[in-house]
Amino acid sequence: MQYCESFDGKPVNYFINEPFHTITSIAKEQQIIYLIDACVFEKHASLFEASPYILIPSGEASKCWATVENIIDQLLVFNANRQTLIVGVGGGVVSDITGFVAAIYMRGIAFGFVPTTLLSMVDAAIGGKNGINFGEQKNLIGTFNLPSFILMDYAFLNSLPIDEFKNGFGEIIKYACLSDIRFFDMLFMHTIEDYQKDIHKIDALIQHCVSTKNKMVMADFKESHVRKLLNFGHTIGHAIEKAHHIPHGQAVGLGILYACKLSETLRKFEPANTLKIKNLLQQYQLPTQITFSNDLIDSMVKHDKKSTDKGIDFILLDTIGKPHIQNIPIDQLKELIAASTL
Ligand SMILES: NC(=O)c1ccc[n+]([C@@H]2O[C@H](COP(=O)([O-])OP(=O)(O)OC[C@H]3O[C@@H](n4cnc5c(N)ncnc54)[C@H](O)[C@@H]3O)[C@@H](O)[C@H]2O)c1
């Protein structure tokens, strides 16, 4: 399926469930340089024989300055210029790095994404936010920078380990909590294996998430109001991800549960709904328990991009499908987290 969406006047072309080689017709005249996750390259090397490529070591640790510098060094070796198209092939780590490098190299060059994890297909590759970590701070440095295209070839999912499928559901369950009780209930009727086996089911799932995110991003590209909702589960999730070195999707699931607990106190969110969300996370084999030290929350939250002088814009739920943004003072947030057990 091919279509185009416009964000702040900039078009992004979507090629969903299209074969990888479609890329040759997308970039007819341009020199392509691929930025590829090393693990994805290992599994799909034959796809990249004809073009220059730069490998990015797999894993969150790559989302840092050293990787960016290394990529720029190699772009220079390939004589990349403003006519070059760089294409990130990998999960959210690669899309974040690619969008960032493309924004700063020669003050901006064209780029595209070929997301290869479920998480990046439903979320990380969508919406034009790209960031790298800085020290302990998650996504502290980054840009709003839209790709010219996003190509999803579901064949990449055939090599995706089951744990990475699970991580994708951390973000998918986030959408279900934010937007639509029918989508939430539909997830209850399926399992990871159903989606792994059935390309039509995974296609419908991915398309639903992409269109949910696109609607919010179109309404608020620079994240000044409605787009903030997409951070549901992420404030505490990011702190957990950094402190416990667990994958993003798992940390978001745990962050969602903390946000539910806070919503019980601050928004009269029904404890029965917290339990429902916990059950859904368990159904998709995501962790629902953690002993989380409050010590780290201070510095994490202080540098969170939703922080203001007063506190932090935290995403709560009134009920499933009805989110609410509430500014919570940092001290109160710490007390509430300390009082919450999952
Ligand atoms: N910018 C955004 O809007 C946004 C949104 C959500 C998440 N993110 C970021 O995305 C990152 C998480 O993304 P992720 O979960 O895709 O992680 P990831 O990019 O680290 O990929 C996860 C693992 O899967 C492997 N992999 C990728 N594709 C594969 C394939 N097809 N076959 C086999 N192995 C494969 C990778 O080598 C890696 O080990 C985090 O850094 C998070 O902050 C960004």
The ligand as an SDF file (V2000), in Angstrom:
LIG
                    3D

 44 48  0  0  0  0  0  0  0  0999 V2000
   11.8010    8.6430   17.9210 N   0  0  0  0  0  0  0  0  0  0  0  0
   10.7000    8.0880   18.3420 C   0  0  0  0  0  0  0  0  0  0  0  0
    9.6030    8.5890   18.1010 O   0  0  0  0  0  0  0  0  0  0  0  0
   10.7780    6.8070   19.1280 C   0  0  0  0  0  0  0  0  0  0  0  0
    9.5970    6.1590   19.5350 C   0  0  0  0  0  0  0  0  0  0  0  0
    9.7240    4.9560   20.2240 C   0  0  0  0  0  0  0  0  0  0  0  0
   10.9700    4.4330   20.5120 C   0  0  0  0  0  0  0  0  0  0  0  0
   12.0860    5.0920   20.1120 N   0  0  0  0  0  0  0  0  0  0  0  0
   13.4200    4.5530   20.3980 C   0  0  0  0  0  0  0  0  0  0  0  0
   13.5220    3.3120   19.7240 O   0  0  0  0  0  0  0  0  0  0  0  0
   14.4660    2.4790   20.4290 C   0  0  0  0  0  0  0  0  0  0  0  0
   13.8630    1.1000   20.5990 C   0  0  0  0  0  0  0  0  0  0  0  0
   13.6030    0.5770   19.3160 O   0  0  0  0  0  0  0  0  0  0  0  0
   13.6300   -0.9870   19.0390 P   0  0  0  0  0  0  0  0  0  0  0  0
   12.8070   -1.6820   20.0450 O   0  0  0  0  0  0  0  0  0  0  0  0
   13.3170   -1.1610   17.6040 O   0  0  0  0  0  0  0  0  0  0  0  0
   15.1340   -1.3920   19.4120 O   0  0  0  0  0  0  0  0  0  0  0  0
   16.4620   -1.6550   18.5540 P   0  0  0  0  0  0  0  0  0  0  0  0
   16.5810   -0.7310   17.4450 O   0  0  0  0  0  0  0  0  0  0  0  0
   17.5400   -1.6890   19.5730 O   0  0  0  0  0  0  0  0  0  0  0  0
   16.2260   -3.1240   17.9860 O   0  0  0  0  0  0  0  0  0  0  0  0
   16.0580   -4.1830   18.8940 C   0  0  0  0  0  0  0  0  0  0  0  0
   16.9360   -5.3730   18.5620 C   0  0  0  0  0  0  0  0  0  0  0  0
   16.4010   -6.0260   17.4390 O   0  0  0  0  0  0  0  0  0  0  0  0
   17.4420   -6.3160   16.4970 C   0  0  0  0  0  0  0  0  0  0  0  0
   16.7670   -6.3100   15.1920 N   0  0  0  0  0  0  0  0  0  0  0  0
   16.2030   -5.2720   14.5640 C   0  0  0  0  0  0  0  0  0  0  0  0
   15.5470   -5.6890   13.4730 N   0  0  0  0  0  0  0  0  0  0  0  0
   15.7530   -7.0190   13.3910 C   0  0  0  0  0  0  0  0  0  0  0  0
   15.3180   -8.0020   12.4690 C   0  0  0  0  0  0  0  0  0  0  0  0
   14.4880   -7.7170   11.4700 N   0  0  0  0  0  0  0  0  0  0  0  0
   15.7370   -9.2620   12.6600 N   0  0  0  0  0  0  0  0  0  0  0  0
   16.5380   -9.5770   13.7150 C   0  0  0  0  0  0  0  0  0  0  0  0
   16.9370   -8.6910   14.6400 N   0  0  0  0  0  0  0  0  0  0  0  0
   16.5480   -7.4270   14.4720 C   0  0  0  0  0  0  0  0  0  0  0  0
   18.4640   -5.2260   16.7240 C   0  0  0  0  0  0  0  0  0  0  0  0
   19.7380   -5.6580   16.3250 O   0  0  0  0  0  0  0  0  0  0  0  0
   18.3780   -5.0440   18.2330 C   0  0  0  0  0  0  0  0  0  0  0  0
   19.2050   -5.9870   18.8710 O   0  0  0  0  0  0  0  0  0  0  0  0
   14.7520    3.1680   21.7500 C   0  0  0  0  0  0  0  0  0  0  0  0
   16.0000    3.7970   21.6840 O   0  0  0  0  0  0  0  0  0  0  0  0
   13.6520    4.2090   21.8540 C   0  0  0  0  0  0  0  0  0  0  0  0
   14.0480    5.3380   22.6030 O   0  0  0  0  0  0  0  0  0  0  0  0
   12.0210    6.2560   19.4190 C   0  0  0  0  0  0  0  0  0  0  0  0
  1  2  1  0
  2  3  2  0
  2  4  1  0
  4  5  1  0
  4 44  2  0
  5  6  2  0
  6  7  1  0
  7  8  2  0
  8  9  1  0
  8 44  1  0
  9 10  1  0
  9 42  1  0
 10 11  1  0
 11 12  1  0
 11 40  1  0
 12 13  1  0
 13 14  1  0
 14 15  2  0
 14 16  1  0
 14 17  1  0
 17 18  1  0
 18 19  2  0
 18 20  1  0
 18 21  1  0
 21 22  1  0
 22 23  1  0
 23 24  1  0
 23 38  1  0
 24 25  1  0
 25 26  1  0
 25 36  1  0
 26 27  1  0
 26 35  1  0
 27 28  2  0
 28 29  1  0
 29 30  1  0
 29 35  2  0
 30 31  1  0
 30 32  2  0
 32 33  1  0
 33 34  2  0
 34 35  1  0
 36 37  1  0
 36 38  1  0
 38 39  1  0
 40 41  1  0
 40 42  1  0
 42 43  1  0
M  CHG  2   8   1  16  -1
M  END
$$$$
